[in-house]
Amino acid sequence: MASSPKLFLLLATLIPSCGLLLADFAPMTLTVVNNCPYPIWPGIQANADSEVLEGGGFYLPALSHHSFPAPTHAWSGRIWARTGCAPAGGAQELRCATGDCGGRLQCGGLGGAAPATLAQVSLHHGGNDNDQSSYGVSVVDGFNVGLSVTPHEGRGNCPVLACRKNLTETCPSELQVRAGAGDGVVACKSGCQAFGTDELCCRNMYNSPQTCRASKYSQFFKGECPQAFTYAHDSPSLTHECSAPRELKVIFCH
């Protein structure tokens, strides 16, 4: 029995639509890129309701990258670079000059020691336009390596957010961290870490949008990196509403 021309028309209409639906549910990829001229050890800390990815940390040679699938459900957490690392006894022990996570190679859920530049990520990718992914760069805990967060093939407003400058070159003397006597600056503390006051740390009576204000130290970071969060109740200069990116790249050094 010959097929109806109407049937061919119906199939031709449905097949592209099915292809689009399958594409919408394609897995999202997370890619960590090391553009630095030296190796780094990225750390990944998941928020309380999310799983640990890639063991929480790994080695990444200079000028290389590492890609892995994002969870198929929602995930949120932070990614940072550990620098100046060296083995510390056992095979899974690692001590780092910046961003250290308890002396471990794989952080396994632990966060990194301040100061460290953070990529903060919250992923939602169920395949519809209401699944907004959010991302940003934070120097609230200080700075060690410049980074950017770059979405690919997302829908809506999906800008690149970054703190690309090497702030170790301009860091105020009272915030500088040096690896050893006579060594160069390896990181830049926040005012909170340097002085520990409630006002600079936005805690106790200063823990609200009304009382937590920019300081001269957070203003230094904001002047160098206007797109970054620089204190607890800061607002970055760029906003975004990015739905279902196919890939999210966290790029260290530029």
Residue frames relative to the residue before (quaternion, step in Angstrom):
aa qw qx qy qz dx dy dz
M 1.0000 0.0000 0.0000 0.0000 0.00 0.00 0.00
A 0.4440 -0.7152 0.4790 0.2488 3.56 -0.78 1.06
S 0.4769 -0.6658 0.4934 0.2929 3.55 -1.08 0.74
S 0.5013 -0.6563 0.4842 0.2889 3.52 -1.10 0.72
P 0.5347 -0.6085 0.4728 0.3469 3.61 -1.01 0.73
K 0.6158 0.5530 -0.3523 0.4368 3.59 1.09 -0.69
L 0.6273 0.5387 -0.3377 0.4497 3.59 1.10 -0.75
F 0.6398 0.5146 -0.3271 0.4678 3.58 0.97 -0.85
L 0.6436 0.5242 -0.3161 0.4595 3.58 0.98 -0.82
L 0.6465 0.5193 -0.3132 0.4629 3.58 1.02 -0.85
L 0.6692 0.4948 -0.3039 0.4637 3.60 0.93 -0.91
A 0.6435 0.5274 -0.3206 0.4527 3.56 0.98 -0.85
T 0.6538 0.5036 -0.3045 0.4756 3.56 1.14 -0.66
L 0.7157 0.4789 -0.2598 0.4370 3.58 0.93 -0.92
I 0.6462 0.5741 -0.3410 0.3696 3.61 0.88 -0.90
P 0.6604 0.4698 -0.3413 0.4760 3.66 0.82 -0.77
S 0.6301 0.5363 -0.3454 0.4429 3.59 1.01 -0.77
C 0.6413 0.5122 -0.3299 0.4663 3.58 0.98 -0.82
G 0.6273 0.5431 -0.3345 0.4468 3.56 1.03 -0.77
L 0.6509 0.5117 -0.3142 0.4645 3.56 0.99 -0.81
L 0.6466 0.5170 -0.3242 0.4577 3.57 0.99 -0.81
L 0.6457 0.5086 -0.3219 0.4698 3.59 0.97 -0.82
A 0.6461 0.5187 -0.3223 0.4579 3.56 1.00 -0.81
D 0.6218 0.5600 -0.3428 0.4270 3.57 1.04 -0.80
F 0.7445 0.3838 -0.2170 0.5013 3.58 1.08 -0.70
A 0.3245 0.7367 -0.5255 0.2752 3.60 1.19 0.38
P 0.5351 -0.6462 0.4250 0.3399 3.61 -0.95 0.79
M 0.4212 -0.6782 0.5417 0.2631 3.54 -1.15 0.67
T 0.2562 -0.7613 0.5805 0.1338 3.55 -1.12 0.75
L 0.1994 -0.7246 0.6449 0.1388 3.53 -1.14 0.75
T 0.0434 -0.7987 0.6002 -0.0059 3.57 -0.84 0.99
V 0.1467 -0.7615 0.6272 0.0716 3.55 -0.89 1.00
V 0.1242 -0.8121 0.5701 0.0059 3.57 -0.66 1.18
N 0.1565 -0.7662 0.6167 0.0906 3.56 -0.97 0.90
N 0.0531 -0.8052 0.5906 -0.0117 3.55 -0.29 1.29
C 0.4473 0.6931 -0.4535 0.3374 3.59 1.26 0.13
P 0.4885 -0.6590 0.4787 0.3130 3.62 -1.15 0.48
Y 0.6981 0.3613 -0.2509 0.5649 3.58 1.25 0.39
P 0.5760 -0.5915 0.4126 0.3849 3.63 -1.12 0.42
I 0.1205 -0.7463 0.6463 0.1040 3.53 -1.30 0.45
W 0.2783 -0.7158 0.6105 0.1935 3.53 -1.33 0.25
P 0.2241 -0.8023 0.5331 0.1480 3.63 0.07 1.20
G 0.1776 -0.7517 0.6250 0.1128 3.54 -1.16 0.71
I 0.1181 -0.7782 0.6146 0.0522 3.57 -1.10 0.72
Q 0.0192 -0.7860 0.6179 -0.0089 3.56 -0.75 1.05
A 0.2799 -0.7596 0.5668 0.1529 3.56 -0.73 1.07
N 0.5159 -0.5924 0.5124 0.3470 3.54 -1.23 0.51
A 0.7488 -0.4622 0.2420 0.4088 3.56 -1.25 0.45
D 0.7500 0.3956 -0.2175 0.4833 3.60 1.02 -0.72
S 0.6645 0.4886 -0.2943 0.4828 3.62 1.26 0.20
E 0.5302 -0.6520 0.4534 0.2970 3.55 -1.23 0.58
V 0.5382 -0.5954 0.4895 0.3410 3.54 -1.26 0.49
L 0.2125 -0.7880 0.5690 0.1001 3.59 -0.84 0.99
E 0.8616 0.0657 -0.0662 0.4990 3.57 -1.13 0.78
G 0.6646 -0.5249 0.2982 0.4403 3.56 1.05 0.76
G 0.5735 -0.6159 0.3634 0.3997 3.56 1.30 -0.01
G 0.8260 -0.0524 0.0203 0.5609 3.61 1.20 0.05
F 0.0253 0.7982 -0.5990 0.0586 3.56 -1.17 0.62
Y 0.5391 -0.5994 0.4920 0.3287 3.54 -1.36 0.21
L 0.0135 -0.7958 0.6052 -0.0155 3.58 -0.97 0.86
P 0.3409 -0.7690 0.5012 0.2033 3.62 -0.37 1.20
A 0.6676 -0.4763 0.3852 0.4232 3.54 -1.30 0.27
L 0.8601 0.0977 -0.0935 0.4918 3.53 -1.17 0.76
S 0.5724 0.5422 -0.4034 0.4643 3.56 0.85 1.03
H 0.2071 -0.7708 0.5841 0.1478 3.56 -1.29 0.06
H 0.1700 -0.7537 0.6257 0.1071 3.52 -1.34 0.32
S 0.0998 -0.8029 0.5876 0.0120 3.58 -0.72 1.14
F 0.0647 0.7783 -0.6222 0.0545 3.55 -1.13 0.70
P 0.5602 -0.6243 0.4172 0.3499 3.60 -1.09 0.61
A 0.4193 -0.6596 0.5606 0.2736 3.53 -1.10 0.74
P 0.6087 -0.5330 0.4131 0.4180 3.61 -1.12 0.43
T 0.5253 -0.6586 0.4422 0.3079 3.57 -1.08 0.70
H 0.6716 0.3977 -0.2907 0.5535 3.57 1.28 -0.15
A 0.7279 -0.3981 0.2984 0.4718 3.58 -1.26 -0.12
W 0.0010 -0.7826 0.6222 -0.0198 3.57 -1.13 0.74
S 0.0263 0.7911 -0.6111 0.0072 3.56 -1.08 0.69
G 0.2671 0.7543 -0.5677 0.1935 3.53 -1.12 0.67
R 0.4435 -0.6711 0.5267 0.2748 3.53 -1.29 -0.35
I 0.1726 -0.7603 0.6219 0.0730 3.53 -1.25 0.67
W 0.0622 0.7959 -0.5990 0.0620 3.58 -0.91 0.87
A 0.4422 -0.6702 0.5243 0.2837 3.57 -1.32 0.18
R 0.2133 -0.7158 0.6471 0.1529 3.53 -1.12 0.81
T 0.0983 -0.8123 0.5746 0.0182 3.56 -0.92 0.92
G 0.8065 0.2798 -0.2108 0.4763 3.51 -1.31 0.39
C 0.3253 0.7857 -0.4653 0.2456 3.56 1.04 0.79
A 0.0133 -0.7776 0.6286 -0.0031 3.54 -1.22 0.61
P 0.5956 -0.5635 0.4189 0.3902 3.61 -1.10 0.61
A 0.1343 -0.8024 0.5800 0.0416 3.55 -1.10 0.74
G 0.8218 -0.1613 0.0674 0.5423 3.56 0.60 1.11
G 0.8473 0.0962 -0.0230 0.5218 3.58 -0.29 -1.29
A 0.6938 -0.5018 0.3337 0.3942 3.53 -1.31 0.39
Q 0.7490 0.3680 -0.2041 0.5119 3.59 1.09 -0.64
E 0.5656 0.5884 -0.3907 0.4257 3.59 1.23 0.33
L 0.0491 0.7918 -0.6007 0.0986 3.55 -0.94 0.96
R 0.1255 -0.7778 0.6128 0.0610 3.56 -0.89 0.95
C 0.1055 -0.8239 0.5569 -0.0022 3.55 -0.77 1.08
A 0.5311 -0.6344 0.4643 0.3161 3.56 -1.11 0.75
T 0.7902 0.0552 -0.0401 0.6091 3.60 1.10 -0.67
G 0.8287 0.2704 -0.1954 0.4494 3.55 -1.20 0.64
D 0.2956 0.7989 -0.4863 0.1946 3.60 1.25 0.19
C 0.1615 -0.7892 0.5862 0.0863 3.60 -1.02 0.78
G 0.8005 -0.3185 0.1544 0.4837 3.53 0.36 1.27
G 0.6257 -0.5798 0.3333 0.4015 3.58 1.15 0.54
R 0.5295 0.6393 -0.3987 0.3899 3.58 1.22 0.47
L 0.4880 -0.6078 0.5313 0.3319 3.54 -1.24 0.49
Q 0.7579 0.1850 -0.1028 0.6171 3.58 0.92 -0.95
C 0.4098 -0.7708 0.4320 0.2264 3.54 -0.44 1.23
G 0.2142 -0.8506 0.4670 0.1121 3.60 1.23 -0.42
G 0.7793 -0.3020 0.1643 0.5239 3.58 1.07 0.67
L 0.5801 0.5750 -0.3798 0.4343 3.60 1.25 -0.24
G 0.4218 -0.6762 0.5404 0.2697 3.56 -1.21 0.55
G 0.5510 -0.6165 0.4589 0.3252 3.54 -1.33 0.19
A 0.5392 -0.6172 0.4684 0.3300 3.53 -1.16 0.64
A 0.4272 -0.6680 0.5443 0.2739 3.56 -1.05 0.79
P 0.5913 -0.1672 -0.7829 -0.0972 1.47 -2.23 1.18
A 0.1115 0.7703 -0.6219 0.0859 3.53 -1.13 0.77
T 0.4261 -0.6718 0.5453 0.2641 3.56 -1.04 0.81
L 0.1721 -0.8219 0.5403 0.0534 3.58 -0.82 1.00
A 0.2150 -0.6814 0.6777 0.1738 3.51 -1.25 0.67
Q 0.1262 -0.7936 0.5936 0.0435 3.58 -0.66 1.12
V 0.0416 -0.8332 0.5464 -0.0743 3.54 -0.64 1.20
S 0.0196 0.7523 -0.6585 -0.0023 3.56 -1.12 0.78
L 0.1162 -0.8415 0.5276 -0.0007 3.56 -0.38 1.29
H 0.0498 0.7449 -0.6638 0.0456 3.53 -1.07 0.90
H 0.1615 0.8124 -0.5416 0.1434 3.59 -0.52 1.09
G 0.1388 0.8155 -0.5424 0.1467 3.53 0.45 1.25
G 0.6277 -0.5922 0.3283 0.3842 3.57 1.25 0.08
N 0.7033 0.3729 -0.3183 0.5149 3.60 1.11 0.42
D 0.6765 -0.5565 0.3235 0.3577 3.51 -1.25 0.51
N 0.6088 0.5518 -0.3623 0.4401 3.60 1.22 -0.19
D 0.5748 0.5874 -0.3775 0.4267 3.60 1.28 -0.17
Q 0.0266 -0.8373 0.5454 -0.0277 3.55 0.25 1.28
S 0.1989 -0.7400 0.6306 0.1235 3.54 -1.00 0.90
S 0.1381 -0.7850 0.5986 0.0796 3.57 -0.95 0.84
Y 0.0168 0.7857 -0.6157 0.0583 3.54 -1.14 0.67
G 0.0998 0.8003 -0.5867 0.0733 3.54 -1.18 0.46
V 0.3973 -0.6762 0.5687 0.2480 3.51 -1.40 0.11
S 0.0874 -0.8099 0.5799 0.0131 3.55 -0.89 0.96
V 0.0655 -0.7489 0.6575 0.0505 3.52 -1.12 0.86
V 0.2284 0.7829 -0.5339 0.2231 3.57 1.17 0.61
D 0.7410 0.3523 -0.1983 0.5361 3.59 1.08 -0.75
G 0.6814 -0.4739 0.2875 0.4780 3.58 1.21 0.40
F 0.4397 -0.6933 0.5319 0.2076 3.55 -1.38 -0.02
N 0.0091 0.7820 -0.6216 -0.0445 3.54 -1.17 0.69
V 0.7994 0.0419 0.0069 0.5994 3.62 1.01 -0.78
G 0.4730 -0.6554 0.5050 0.3029 3.58 -1.01 0.77
L 0.0334 0.8082 -0.5867 0.0386 3.56 -1.06 0.70
S 0.1368 -0.7454 0.6398 0.1280 3.52 -1.38 0.24
V 0.2402 -0.7195 0.6282 0.1732 3.53 -1.30 0.45
T 0.0511 -0.8337 0.5464 -0.0612 3.55 -0.53 1.26
P 0.1789 -0.7823 0.5858 0.1136 3.63 -0.58 1.08
H 0.1690 -0.7721 0.6040 0.1020 3.57 -1.17 0.62
E 0.8699 0.0699 -0.0884 0.4802 3.54 -1.08 0.95
G 0.3699 0.6992 -0.5260 0.3124 3.58 0.97 0.78
R 0.4003 -0.6888 0.5447 0.2620 3.55 -1.27 0.31
G 0.7216 0.3963 -0.3167 0.4710 3.53 -1.07 0.76
N 0.7232 -0.3880 0.3301 0.4664 3.54 -1.19 -0.64
C 0.0935 0.8258 -0.5365 0.1465 3.59 -0.22 1.33
P 0.0348 0.8369 -0.5453 0.0322 3.64 0.46 1.10
V 0.4935 -0.5672 0.5495 0.3644 3.52 -1.36 0.22
L 0.1223 -0.7769 0.6149 0.0576 3.59 -0.90 0.96
A 0.0507 0.8462 -0.5157 0.1240 3.55 -0.73 1.02
C 0.0630 -0.6832 0.7147 0.1356 3.45 -1.53 0.19
R 0.0562 -0.8824 0.4670 -0.0126 3.52 0.33 1.31
K 0.5951 0.6017 -0.3805 0.3729 3.60 1.05 -0.63
N 0.4214 -0.6642 0.5510 0.2787 3.55 -1.20 0.56
L 0.1872 -0.8403 0.5016 0.0852 3.56 0.01 1.31
T 0.4961 0.6317 -0.4532 0.3866 3.61 1.19 -0.09
E 0.6381 0.5382 -0.3281 0.4421 3.59 1.20 -0.44
T 0.7803 0.3016 -0.1508 0.5267 3.61 1.16 -0.53
C 0.3777 0.7658 -0.4562 0.2507 3.59 1.30 0.01
P 0.4973 -0.6436 0.4852 0.3210 3.62 -0.89 0.86
S 0.6251 -0.6009 0.3470 0.3574 3.57 -0.98 0.84
E 0.6817 0.5040 -0.3013 0.4364 3.60 0.98 -0.78
L 0.6944 0.4403 -0.2710 0.5005 3.60 1.29 -0.21
Q 0.5051 0.6998 -0.4036 0.3039 3.59 1.22 -0.23
V 0.1453 -0.7423 0.6477 0.0918 3.53 -1.21 0.72
R 0.1016 -0.7936 0.5993 0.0270 3.54 -0.84 1.04
A 0.5410 -0.6442 0.4334 0.3232 3.56 -1.04 0.77
G 0.7846 -0.1253 0.1041 0.5982 3.58 1.13 -0.63
A 0.7080 -0.4383 0.3220 0.4506 3.55 -1.26 0.16
G 0.8243 0.1931 -0.1683 0.5049 3.55 -0.79 1.05
D 0.5645 0.5988 -0.3906 0.4126 3.59 1.26 -0.13
G 0.6050 -0.5634 0.4233 0.3706 3.54 -1.29 0.29
V 0.6314 -0.5227 0.4160 0.3937 3.54 -1.35 0.20
V 0.1685 -0.8110 0.5558 0.0708 3.59 -0.75 1.04
A 0.8013 0.0290 -0.0050 0.5976 3.60 1.21 -0.33
C 0.2974 -0.7361 0.5871 0.1584 3.52 -1.36 0.33
K 0.3534 -0.7644 0.5042 0.1913 3.58 -0.52 1.18
S 0.4723 -0.5775 0.5636 0.3548 3.51 -1.36 0.21
G 0.6409 -0.4994 0.4021 0.4221 3.56 -1.27 0.26
C 0.6099 0.5607 -0.3447 0.4414 3.57 1.07 -0.76
Q 0.6975 0.4629 -0.2894 0.4643 3.60 0.78 -0.96
A 0.6721 0.5190 -0.3050 0.4311 3.57 0.98 -0.84
F 0.8369 0.2208 -0.0671 0.4964 3.61 0.89 -0.92
G 0.3194 -0.8286 0.4279 0.1686 3.58 1.26 -0.31
T 0.4283 0.7083 -0.4747 0.2991 3.61 1.13 0.36
D 0.6178 -0.5493 0.4065 0.3890 3.60 -1.17 0.53
E 0.6511 0.5317 -0.3236 0.4343 3.58 0.95 -0.82
L 0.7081 0.4382 -0.2682 0.4843 3.59 0.87 -0.91
C 0.7137 0.4333 -0.2507 0.4899 3.59 1.13 -0.60
C 0.3521 -0.7640 0.4743 0.2596 3.62 1.29 0.00
R 0.4916 0.6372 -0.4541 0.3822 3.59 0.75 1.01
N 0.7810 0.2834 -0.2648 0.4896 3.51 -1.38 0.31
M 0.8477 -0.0761 0.0374 0.5237 3.66 -0.73 -0.88
Y 0.6760 0.4754 -0.2906 0.4822 3.62 1.26 -0.25
N 0.5358 0.6559 -0.3872 0.3645 3.60 1.26 0.11
S 0.5936 0.4951 -0.4324 0.4643 3.56 0.47 1.24
P 0.6347 -0.5373 0.3738 0.4107 3.60 -1.16 0.39
Q 0.6493 0.5315 -0.3190 0.4406 3.57 1.14 -0.57
T 0.7869 0.3322 -0.1647 0.4932 3.60 1.00 -0.77
C 0.6247 0.4923 -0.3380 0.5031 3.61 1.25 -0.36
R 0.0434 0.8328 -0.5437 0.0941 3.56 -0.31 1.25
A 0.6303 -0.5112 0.4191 0.4071 3.53 -1.30 0.29
S 0.2146 -0.7498 0.6133 0.1249 3.54 -1.15 0.73
K 0.6722 -0.4608 0.3492 0.4626 3.58 -1.22 0.04
Y 0.6362 0.5240 -0.3372 0.4549 3.59 1.16 -0.51
S 0.6658 0.4616 -0.3099 0.4977 3.60 0.92 -0.79
Q 0.6194 0.5382 -0.3493 0.4525 3.60 1.10 -0.59
F 0.5680 0.5527 -0.3867 0.4716 3.60 1.14 -0.50
F 0.6823 0.4758 -0.2903 0.4731 3.59 0.84 -0.96
K 0.6583 0.5148 -0.3162 0.4490 3.59 0.94 -0.86
G 0.6393 0.5333 -0.3296 0.4453 3.59 1.00 -0.75
E 0.7063 0.4346 -0.2544 0.4975 3.57 1.07 -0.73
C 0.8074 0.1318 -0.0178 0.5748 3.59 1.02 -0.83
P 0.1104 -0.8571 0.4996 0.0605 3.62 0.41 1.18
Q 0.6509 0.5252 -0.3251 0.4414 3.61 1.16 -0.46
A 0.6393 0.5635 -0.3167 0.4165 3.59 1.22 -0.31
F 0.4884 -0.5735 0.5574 0.3491 3.53 -1.36 0.34
T 0.1258 -0.8378 0.5302 0.0319 3.59 -0.73 1.04
Y 0.7694 0.0303 -0.0788 0.6332 3.61 1.28 -0.13
A 0.7767 -0.4462 0.1816 0.4059 3.55 -1.24 0.52
H 0.8018 0.2356 -0.1251 0.5348 3.62 0.89 -0.82
D 0.2932 0.7692 -0.5047 0.2601 3.56 1.15 0.66
S 0.2135 -0.7301 0.6290 0.1601 3.55 -1.34 0.38
P 0.3909 -0.7282 0.5040 0.2508 3.62 -0.71 0.99
S 0.6080 -0.6042 0.3848 0.3424 3.56 -1.22 0.50
L 0.7436 0.3257 -0.2078 0.5458 3.61 1.16 -0.48
T 0.1790 -0.7547 0.6196 0.1203 3.57 -1.01 0.82
H 0.0903 -0.8049 0.5848 0.0449 3.57 -1.20 0.37
E 0.0697 -0.7340 0.6733 0.0559 3.50 -1.32 0.55
C 0.0871 0.8399 -0.5165 0.1419 3.53 0.18 1.35
S 0.1329 -0.8150 0.5630 0.0326 3.55 -0.61 1.15
A 0.8984 -0.0315 0.0170 0.4377 3.52 -1.12 0.93
P 0.1012 0.7800 -0.6103 0.0936 3.64 0.55 1.03
R 0.4853 -0.6656 0.4846 0.2942 3.58 -1.07 0.73
E 0.7989 0.0404 0.0079 0.6001 3.56 1.13 -0.70
L 0.1183 -0.7537 0.6414 0.0811 3.55 -1.13 0.69
K 0.1417 -0.8055 0.5738 0.0422 3.55 -0.65 1.18
V 0.1364 -0.7261 0.6680 0.0891 3.53 -1.06 0.89
I 0.0739 -0.8355 0.5431 -0.0389 3.55 -0.36 1.32
F 0.1759 -0.7852 0.5891 0.0746 3.57 -0.73 1.11
C 0.8195 0.1071 -0.1668 0.5378 3.56 -0.93 1.09
H 0.0971 -0.7926 0.6009 0.0354 3.58 -1.16 0.59
